[in-house]
Amino acid sequence: MFGGYVDGIIILLCINSIAAMGVSLLTGFTGIFTLGHAGYMALGAYISSILIIKAGFHWLVAVLLGGAGAMVIAWLVGIPTLKLMGDYYAIASIGLGEAIRLVLENWQSLTRGSRGIPGIPIYTSLPVAVIFFLVMATFMFFLINGKYGRAFKASRDDYIAASLLGFNTAHYRVLSLAISAFYCGISGALLAGFLSFIQPIMFDMLKSTELTAVVVFGGLGSLSGTLIGTTIITLVTELFRPISQYRMLIYGAVIVLIMIFRPEGIMGQHELHPRLILNLFKKDKSKPAEGGKM
Amino acid sequence: MQTLLQQIINGLSLGSVYALIAVGYSLVYSILLFSNFAHGGFLIIGGYICYFMLRSVGANIWLAGAAAMVGAGVSAILTERVAYKPIREKTNITLYLLIASMGMSIVIENVFVILAGGRFRALPPVIPTSPVNVFGVATTSMFDILSLVTAVIFLSCLQLFLTRTKWGLAIRAAAYDLRVAGLMGVNVNRLVSIVFFVAGVLAAVGGIFLSARYTLYPQLGLITIKAFIAAVIGGLGSLPGAVVGSLILGLAEMLTAGFISSQMRDLVVFLLLIITLLIRPSGLFGKEVKEKV
């Protein structure tokens, strides 16, 4: 539509945003820190590619099944592991992500191992990516602003108080993980249809770190922050491609600097809203901008 | 039978190297209550200093090892001062420290990608690898025996430091409650620096042995994931737990490699983690975590 390169960047932006929204739901809105979500992207990508190539499924069905497959696995994994809190889950999530990658790497007969799967039909065109993004962003918007969203946020802010109020926090934590895995699975499946080649190493721990870092960068607990963060990081990644040697160094340094100077991320817990922008231009700083909103 | 014994010795040797890394990581966790993902960075700093002292300066292994330990210890202190101190003084949310440590680990790794290049480097043969006959029942390499012995020496020194010195007492007090230890007159910033120095030194020793066992490359720090897992299996923040967890992990890895398939060894590690978390989420030696309301 705008020429191949720009099209490609927009598609990549949509794919990255879908995965980032998933991680944002889990880390930003439910307060569960993950370092293994690339594993769910890998599941989505592999399930859909294998269904298309070996079983001849229509791509749309395969993509949805890829997301659903990631969701089911996450659900099964989440029931035991989400009893863990904080750093324990972070370490466990690394283990889970790596375990998924290792299974894909060693299940030679099905996945061709580390050689990857080539020749996946290209189905992620610009309209497909944009429509998927819009539908999933809308769903996420209503999810976090609705009854479930309030339950997620309550179990993030104080899970003991939330469970005293009658929220089944364990259930909501697992549900949040399952939905976030669905988003990452869809994102992975769309990535497979965009690159037409997938390989386990594409979904290593660095990718997981990147997913979480983008969410932190945008602001934990802000959907618009997540999208802004993803856009900035994706575009900066493209801009820095000529000096890719220094890209990761700058990237790591930026994460540290954000944590030191603005740990709440670009947007904090605020959403992009006309009122917020008006507040920015008001001289009166005595009133906290949307301070009461949690 | 002979293979079994051999694999057990190899497993203990690998596990003891993990233990050096896991203990430092667990020590930091017990004081500041966050997972220091930059710990792998200290390991590669130690490895590269040792490599360049041996290759470019022509030092012997003792000098190179000492330089690597001091260098990694000092970088650990600097990392804490630059990245963690401003955060822990401003807030008590440990998540921010966790994310900052993730950033630091990316920074350290990529500093070495830029400075030393991403290629694999073999350490000069400074650690003997000649075969050794153990009591006539099994054959193993000198390297495995040496790494086991070194790890035992360093861990014993750490134990002595923690139980027999004033700063050791302060560190044990801070592991219960850092703030109260501060109120009792402990210089908290100096204590945290000492803890990071010790962690850096132990990581450097682990780094030298790992880079001799495998090769040296900027992503070698990722192997600390296994040390983290060992620490979680043993119980986060517990030093005996970290040692026992590491030995279990080393044994499991080597026995899998020896008797099933070496491709499965990493998978077995993660499987062990998941089983531990299912049966005993706080780890073998972990305190039952009661969150305060």
Interface residues (C-beta under 8 A of the other chain):
Chain A: F33 L35 P80 T81 K83 L84 M85 G86 D87 Y88 A90 I91 A92 I94 G95 L96 E98 A99 L102 V103 N106 I160 A161 M205 T209 T212 A213 V216 Q245 Y246 M248 L249 Y251 G252 A253 V254 I255 V256 M259 I260 P263
Chain B: Y29 L33 F34 S35 V82 A83 P86 I87 K90 T91 I93 T94 L95 Y96 L97 L98 I99 A100 M102 G103 M104 S105 I106 V107 E109 N110 V111 V113 I114 L222 I225 F228 I229 V232 L236 Q263 M264 D266 L267 V269 F270 L271 L273 I274 L277 L278 P281 V289 E291 V293
